């Protein structure tokens, strides 16, 4: 959305207009447009991406090569159905790299993490040495109890390749509450932030849909925007209510266990069960 604000990226443009080394096949008369990637309505086949994650940091392919290797079939005309697509998210990240002229991870570091003082976050793979020693341990269910597992790298890096902390995510979330101010910095002008948070697609006006990269829900009369995410060994979710009253981030590193249930964005249940929390205001980060 920063590149949209600068007039360098058009949400309604054919993604092939920005791609230089490969193209999305012209399967249907309607091209895949940039906004289809943000709303997960590109019509790509949803299939297991075998080999899209690695527990080795050596020999990771660059994002462009991974997109070519893992390109799914186009099975629906774009704009008809929502079907979650890691490929779409990764392709959107690649468009950022194509338009900006720098790597996706470098763009995120320069234009999001540094302005918001997210000093314990990185989009680089492998993880920078300064942060590698602090990466949390992850676990899976063993025959008896939990068993420590190896850290996973996502070959489609914009879809799961960031490491961060709860404190840093708090700074990011403050940049998405009304006003868009996080400390002394902001990511977007207020009009662009409002556009990013506006509904982009829904299957029916009576149902929640999604915004530009966020998912909608209605909790006790509040429109809530969120985005959960999973690897095989970790789950995280961040969300905020759109009147700026509350924000939350949840994280678990024990997957495929009963404790995994109910960890998805606990703020929704807080707003529903404790409506008096609606009177709270999101604090200014200091």
GIBEL-V782444 format. One record per helix or strand of 2 or more residues. SS is the DSSP state (H for helix, E for strand). FROM is the first residue (numbers start at 1). TO is the last residue. If there is no record, write none. Layout:
# GIBEL-V782444
ss=[SS	SS]
from=[FROM	FROM]
to=[TO	TO]
This chain:
# GIBEL-V782444
ss=[H	H	H	E	H	H	H	H	E	E	E	H	H	E	E	E	E	E	H	H	H]
from=[2	15	34	53	63	86	104	129	138	146	153	166	190	215	222	235	247	254	258	267	275]
to=[5	17	39	54	69	100	113	132	141	149	154	174	197	219	230	241	252	255	260	273	279]
